[in-house]
Amino acid sequence: MERKKATDFPQELLNLFDGYVHGEITRRAFLDAAKKYAIGGLTAMSIWESLRPNYALAEQVAKDDKRLLTGYESVPSPQGDTSIRGYYVRPAAAGKKLPGVLVIHENRGLNPYIEDVARRLGAENFIAFAPDGLKSVGGYPGDEEKGAALFKTVDPAKMFEDFVAAAAWLKARPECTGKIGAVGFCFGGGTVNNLAVRLPDLGAAVAFYGRQPSAEDAAKIKTPLLLHYASLDTRITDGWPAYEAALKANHVTYTAYIYDGVNHGFHNDTTPRYDEAAAKLAWQRTLEFLNRYLRSDSNQ
């Protein structure tokens, strides 16, 4: 199946879809607005379908890749009786302890794209744990629409504490050096920013198009940050100047990039918003950053 590109769609339509994805408009409102683009045999529904994730297009590291050991682990939740379920990945041939990376999903839960990101990190000689923030309401349901609906029902305070507990679990794993970082996308990017506020011993934080914390919270950050933004994603990127000012005022170590001409979600290779050049460059920078801050000389 041929992958659709962002350039195949008017930017206004992509902006409408972004609003739908983030709960600002309903699916019905999106479909009604998309009707004016339904030409040449297209329908509003077919446009919607073409913009939705297609996981068959995006697997970069196979689920059964022999280089990796993968599976699901349960971590005790600090709040309530519901355990934290997550996807755990580590290199099969690792002969020594390795740094860990917590992978935080978008606002749909632990979907196949996020699991693939965890495997990509495993293939780069990290151990990775991707917790499912939807576990307390039944877990990622295998459907993006249902996942989005469930996401709105989760207690956000509990979910954040579960991510904090997942970080502690990963840090304490016998296979881990005790150095961990976090990588997150969209909702997960905002969560990574907040984990950097909360966890002074977080070794590295990489946020893809994540909401920024307040200036007061930014002053608490001790973690080196790598921040990826999209120039067309004004909903998020417009918050960067104030965040940068707070980081500078508090002498926080950070590197930030704004990728020109790309949309929110440009790293997610399951949708047309994916931009191959920007995604590959951002991922290369991410790996370099994680290697720099999480590997001591003895572990490189």
Buried (B, 14 or more C-beta within 10 A) or exposed (E): EEBBEBEEBEEEBBBBBBBBBBEEBEEEEBBEBBEEBBEEEEEBEEBBEBBBBBBEBBBEBEEEBEEBBBEEBEBEBEBEEBBBBBBBBBBEEBEEBBBBBBBBBBBBBBBBBBBBBBBBBBBBBBBBBBBBBBBBBEBBBEEBEBBBBBBEEBEEEBBBBBBBBBBBBBBEBEBBBEBBBBBBBBBBBBBBBBBBBBBEEBBBBBBBBBBBBEBEBBBBBEBBBBBBBBBBBEBBBEBBEEBBEBBEEEEBEBEBBEBEBBBBBBBBBBBBBBBEEBBEBBBEBBBEBBBEBBBEEEBE
